[in-house]
Amino acid sequence: MRTAVALILGAWVLCAAAAEPRIFFDDFGHADLQQLARAGWLLRDEAGHPGIEGAAWGGPGSVSLVDDPAQAGNRLLRLAARSDGTPAGTRQAQVCHARKYLHGTYAARVRFSDAPVQGPDGDVVVQTFYAVSPLRFDFDPEYSEVDWEYLPNGGWGDARTRLYGVSWQTVRLKPWTSFNQSMQHMGSVQGWHVLVVQVGEGQVRWFLDGQALARHGGRNVPVVPMSINFNLWFSPGGLVSSSVPREYQQDIDWVFHARDALLSPEEVSARVGALRQAGAAWHDAVPPAEPPLASTCDF
């Protein structure tokens, strides 16, 4: 009887999710990286921006699926970035989903960390959750990005620990010139947090654990479809002077997007809870961009 009720509830939740906003959800309960790839995720292995020039992206252990030590039966997506203080000895990590997301609600439950799991602390490391379109050329007028960045050891000319929320207008990488609107949440946010961004109605709104932090507008609001990404990387010039290997980690419990629907953090939590309770470990009802856009994992 309980099994039948659970199946009925699961079918109802999935139908409701598809009938309301078009939802993408992944709780990273995949058995292995092959299953992660079948769910639409790309693992970066191409060199380039951002991070340390000459460093590699990917490699063994850079992206993994691990059991949650705090919750039996739960799985986590783990990113690991490693360095020995040299570009050749530095590896960064990134995963990307399809380039088909624009207006709507973006959310993820992420564990940030203030220190490496091994080796000396102090590197300027960047832990992220973001959506981005390709930068086709310097000052591309269609460039779009909304970006959570956690800087436990500071960065960008400021040594203070803080969480950034950045809505991008456009940028030139070399020499660096950027146009964006940002907010800063000062202090440590080590541990688990729910990050929510609403994109629509001519604005970008940022929420941390249900608390509204900022509202951005104007040209800083995305204008073209983006991919959903997580990455963990080292800022140029930010490696400490030590040859002792160190490793930083970032965990992701789940990620969620509701297309063309501006959901409150409470509504996001309710939908995620219902999907998980129904056993919907992965659900993708967000159609491809029209026309379809190539999905890459290189920025």
Secondary structure, 3 states (H helix, E strand, C coil): CHHHHHHHHHHHHHHHHHHCCEEEEECCCCCCHHHHHHCCCEECCCCCCCCCCCCEECCCCCEEEEECCCCCCCEEEEEEEEECCCCCCCEEEEEECCCCECCEEEEEEEEECCCCCECCCCCCEEEEEEEECCCCCCCCCCCCEEEEEEECCCECCECCCEEEEEEEEEEECCCCEEEEEEEEEECCCCEEEEEEEEEECCEEEEEECCEEEEEEEHHHCCCCCEEEEEEEEECCCCCCCCCCCEEEEEEEEEEEEEECCCCCHHHHHHHHHHHHHCCCCEEECCCCCCCCCCCCCCC
